[in-house]
């Protein structure tokens, strides 16, 4: 069974640097406040994660290498799954597409 997550409101990409030669933006995702349910366990995860977005592929890569998420509000049914204060790992590659089922991905550019 896959965990179910509610990620409202939307997370935001805070850009720190843009490399025009590679079309890559680096920064972090902020506003992470996800409510998860796994079997009889419910809990929230809050915090920030590193993010890199590549224009040519539309792939957003996230990791919590030097930023972390924290579990809060873990229910009694979470024994052995999650507890308040845990720092879960969040790593992955996600293809970003335009809203409404589009297949094109957005392009990010830097300014001087």
C-alpha positions as CSV (number, residue, x, y, z in Angstrom):
1,X,0.0,0.0,0.0
2,X,1.3,3.4,-1.0
3,X,1.2,6.3,1.5
4,X,-1.4,9.0,0.6
5,X,-0.2,12.6,0.9
6,X,-2.1,15.9,0.9
7,X,0.4,18.6,-0.1
8,X,-1.9,21.6,0.0
9,X,-0.9,24.5,-0.1
10,X,1.5,24.0,-3.0
11,X,5.2,23.9,-2.3
12,X,7.4,26.6,-3.8
13,X,10.8,26.5,-5.5
14,X,13.2,29.1,-4.1
15,X,15.9,29.6,-6.7
16,X,19.4,30.4,-5.5
17,X,21.5,30.0,-8.6
18,X,21.0,29.6,-12.4
19,X,23.6,28.2,-14.8
20,X,22.7,29.5,-18.3
21,X,25.2,27.1,-19.9
22,X,23.4,24.0,-18.6
23,X,19.9,25.5,-18.1
24,X,20.0,24.3,-14.5
25,X,18.4,26.1,-11.5
26,X,19.5,25.1,-8.0
27,X,17.7,26.1,-4.8
28,X,15.3,24.4,-2.4
29,X,11.6,23.6,-2.0
30,X,9.9,25.5,0.8
31,X,6.5,25.4,2.4
32,X,6.5,21.6,2.6
33,X,3.6,20.6,4.9
34,X,2.3,17.2,3.8
35,X,-0.2,15.1,5.7
36,X,0.4,11.4,5.2
37,X,-1.6,8.3,6.0
38,X,-0.1,4.8,6.1
39,X,-2.6,2.1,7.3
40,X,-3.7,3.3,10.7
41,X,-1.0,5.9,11.0
42,X,-1.4,9.6,10.2
43,X,1.3,12.3,10.6
44,X,2.5,15.5,9.1
45,X,5.9,16.2,7.5
46,X,7.2,19.8,7.4
47,X,10.4,21.5,6.3
48,X,12.6,22.1,3.3
49,X,14.6,20.0,0.8
50,X,17.3,20.8,-1.8
51,X,16.1,21.1,-5.4
52,X,17.7,21.2,-8.9
53,X,15.6,21.8,-12.0
54,X,16.9,21.1,-15.5
55,X,15.2,23.0,-18.4
56,X,16.2,20.5,-21.1
57,X,14.5,17.5,-19.4
58,X,11.9,19.2,-17.2
59,X,13.2,17.1,-14.3
60,X,13.1,18.4,-10.7
61,X,15.6,16.5,-8.5
62,X,15.0,16.7,-4.7
63,X,17.1,15.6,-1.8
64,X,17.4,16.4,1.9
65,X,21.2,16.1,2.0
66,X,21.6,19.4,3.9
67,X,18.0,20.4,4.6
68,X,15.6,18.3,6.5
69,X,12.0,17.3,7.0
70,X,10.5,16.7,10.4
71,X,7.6,14.5,11.4
72,X,5.0,16.2,13.6
73,X,1.5,15.2,14.9
74,X,2.1,11.4,14.6
75,X,-1.0,9.5,15.7
76,X,-1.0,6.6,18.2
77,X,-1.2,4.1,15.3
78,X,2.3,5.2,14.1
79,X,4.3,2.9,16.4
80,X,7.2,1.6,14.3
81,X,6.3,3.8,11.3
82,X,7.0,7.3,12.4
83,X,7.2,9.4,15.6
84,X,7.3,13.1,16.2
85,X,10.8,14.5,15.7
86,X,11.8,11.8,13.1
87,X,13.6,13.2,10.0
88,X,12.4,11.2,7.0
89,X,14.5,10.9,3.8
90,X,13.0,12.5,0.6
91,X,15.0,11.9,-2.5
92,X,13.7,11.6,-6.1
93,X,13.4,12.8,-9.6
94,X,10.1,14.2,-10.8
95,X,9.1,15.3,-14.3
96,X,7.4,18.7,-14.2
97,X,4.6,19.4,-16.7
98,X,2.3,22.3,-17.2
99,X,-1.1,22.2,-15.4
100,X,-4.2,20.6,-16.9
101,X,-2.4,17.5,-18.1
102,X,-0.1,19.2,-20.5
103,X,3.1,17.5,-21.6
104,X,5.3,20.5,-22.0
105,X,7.5,21.5,-19.1
106,X,8.2,25.0,-17.8
107,X,11.6,26.8,-18.5
108,X,13.3,28.7,-15.8
109,X,15.8,31.4,-16.5
110,X,18.0,33.7,-14.4
111,X,18.3,37.4,-14.4
112,X,21.2,39.6,-13.6
